[in-house]
Amino acid sequence: MLTYDSAPLKTDFEVTGPITADVFISADTPDVDLWVRLLWHPMAPRRTW
């Protein structure tokens, strides 16, 4: 399993429009499971997506 986490952002920012992730991977196995998640702080205002 490979996990990448970044440090919390130092300032707030706004995401406007559709959220996408362009991910390029290569694997030596016939099957690969890939998950991409966007997480925000649980105390942030609730959003409807």
PyMOL CGO cylinders between C-alpha atoms (Angstrom):
from pymol import cmd
from pymol.cgo import CYLINDER

trace = [
    CYLINDER, 0.00, 0.00, 0.00, 1.26, 3.48, -0.88, 0.3, 1, 1, 1, 1, 1, 1,
    CYLINDER, 1.26, 3.48, -0.88, -0.22, 6.48, 0.87, 0.3, 1, 1, 1, 1, 1, 1,
    CYLINDER, -0.22, 6.48, 0.87, 0.52, 10.14, 0.24, 0.3, 1, 1, 1, 1, 1, 1,
    CYLINDER, 0.52, 10.14, 0.24, -0.60, 12.83, 2.66, 0.3, 1, 1, 1, 1, 1, 1,
    CYLINDER, -0.60, 12.83, 2.66, 0.29, 16.49, 2.52, 0.3, 1, 1, 1, 1, 1, 1,
    CYLINDER, 0.29, 16.49, 2.52, 0.55, 18.95, 5.37, 0.3, 1, 1, 1, 1, 1, 1,
    CYLINDER, 0.55, 18.95, 5.37, -2.56, 21.04, 6.12, 0.3, 1, 1, 1, 1, 1, 1,
    CYLINDER, -2.56, 21.04, 6.12, -2.80, 24.18, 4.03, 0.3, 1, 1, 1, 1, 1, 1,
    CYLINDER, -2.80, 24.18, 4.03, -1.66, 27.35, 5.76, 0.3, 1, 1, 1, 1, 1, 1,
    CYLINDER, -1.66, 27.35, 5.76, -4.46, 29.49, 4.30, 0.3, 1, 1, 1, 1, 1, 1,
    CYLINDER, -4.46, 29.49, 4.30, -8.03, 28.86, 3.18, 0.3, 1, 1, 1, 1, 1, 1,
    CYLINDER, -8.03, 28.86, 3.18, -8.85, 28.61, -0.50, 0.3, 1, 1, 1, 1, 1, 1,
    CYLINDER, -8.85, 28.61, -0.50, -11.97, 28.07, -2.57, 0.3, 1, 1, 1, 1, 1, 1,
    CYLINDER, -11.97, 28.07, -2.57, -12.53, 25.33, -5.15, 0.3, 1, 1, 1, 1, 1, 1,
    CYLINDER, -12.53, 25.33, -5.15, -14.99, 26.39, -7.81, 0.3, 1, 1, 1, 1, 1, 1,
    CYLINDER, -14.99, 26.39, -7.81, -16.33, 24.03, -10.45, 0.3, 1, 1, 1, 1, 1, 1,
    CYLINDER, -16.33, 24.03, -10.45, -15.92, 20.28, -10.85, 0.3, 1, 1, 1, 1, 1, 1,
    CYLINDER, -15.92, 20.28, -10.85, -13.11, 18.62, -8.92, 0.3, 1, 1, 1, 1, 1, 1,
    CYLINDER, -13.11, 18.62, -8.92, -10.99, 16.21, -10.95, 0.3, 1, 1, 1, 1, 1, 1,
    CYLINDER, -10.99, 16.21, -10.95, -7.79, 14.25, -10.41, 0.3, 1, 1, 1, 1, 1, 1,
    CYLINDER, -7.79, 14.25, -10.41, -5.45, 13.30, -13.25, 0.3, 1, 1, 1, 1, 1, 1,
    CYLINDER, -5.45, 13.30, -13.25, -3.50, 10.26, -12.04, 0.3, 1, 1, 1, 1, 1, 1,
    CYLINDER, -3.50, 10.26, -12.04, -0.95, 8.38, -14.11, 0.3, 1, 1, 1, 1, 1, 1,
    CYLINDER, -0.95, 8.38, -14.11, 0.12, 4.99, -12.77, 0.3, 1, 1, 1, 1, 1, 1,
    CYLINDER, 0.12, 4.99, -12.77, 2.01, 1.93, -13.92, 0.3, 1, 1, 1, 1, 1, 1,
    CYLINDER, 2.01, 1.93, -13.92, 1.79, -1.50, -12.28, 0.3, 1, 1, 1, 1, 1, 1,
    CYLINDER, 1.79, -1.50, -12.28, 3.31, -4.93, -12.88, 0.3, 1, 1, 1, 1, 1, 1,
    CYLINDER, 3.31, -4.93, -12.88, 0.16, -6.72, -11.74, 0.3, 1, 1, 1, 1, 1, 1,
    CYLINDER, 0.16, -6.72, -11.74, -2.96, -7.61, -13.76, 0.3, 1, 1, 1, 1, 1, 1,
    CYLINDER, -2.96, -7.61, -13.76, -5.29, -5.80, -11.31, 0.3, 1, 1, 1, 1, 1, 1,
    CYLINDER, -5.29, -5.80, -11.31, -4.85, -2.46, -9.57, 0.3, 1, 1, 1, 1, 1, 1,
    CYLINDER, -4.85, -2.46, -9.57, -7.20, -0.74, -7.13, 0.3, 1, 1, 1, 1, 1, 1,
    CYLINDER, -7.20, -0.74, -7.13, -6.83, 3.04, -6.99, 0.3, 1, 1, 1, 1, 1, 1,
    CYLINDER, -6.83, 3.04, -6.99, -8.65, 5.47, -4.72, 0.3, 1, 1, 1, 1, 1, 1,
    CYLINDER, -8.65, 5.47, -4.72, -8.49, 9.25, -4.84, 0.3, 1, 1, 1, 1, 1, 1,
    CYLINDER, -8.49, 9.25, -4.84, -10.04, 11.17, -1.95, 0.3, 1, 1, 1, 1, 1, 1,
    CYLINDER, -10.04, 11.17, -1.95, -10.34, 14.86, -1.21, 0.3, 1, 1, 1, 1, 1, 1,
    CYLINDER, -10.34, 14.86, -1.21, -10.69, 15.44, 2.51, 0.3, 1, 1, 1, 1, 1, 1,
    CYLINDER, -10.69, 15.44, 2.51, -11.44, 18.58, 4.46, 0.3, 1, 1, 1, 1, 1, 1,
    CYLINDER, -11.44, 18.58, 4.46, -11.36, 19.35, 8.16, 0.3, 1, 1, 1, 1, 1, 1,
    CYLINDER, -11.36, 19.35, 8.16, -14.39, 17.92, 10.00, 0.3, 1, 1, 1, 1, 1, 1,
    CYLINDER, -14.39, 17.92, 10.00, -15.09, 21.29, 11.66, 0.3, 1, 1, 1, 1, 1, 1,
    CYLINDER, -15.09, 21.29, 11.66, -15.32, 23.06, 8.29, 0.3, 1, 1, 1, 1, 1, 1,
    CYLINDER, -15.32, 23.06, 8.29, -18.77, 24.24, 7.18, 0.3, 1, 1, 1, 1, 1, 1,
    CYLINDER, -18.77, 24.24, 7.18, -20.82, 21.40, 5.69, 0.3, 1, 1, 1, 1, 1, 1,
    CYLINDER, -20.82, 21.40, 5.69, -20.92, 21.43, 1.88, 0.3, 1, 1, 1, 1, 1, 1,
    CYLINDER, -20.92, 21.43, 1.88, -23.32, 19.75, -0.52, 0.3, 1, 1, 1, 1, 1, 1,
    CYLINDER, -23.32, 19.75, -0.52, -21.55, 18.30, -3.54, 0.3, 1, 1, 1, 1, 1, 1,
]
cmd.load_cgo(trace, "trace")
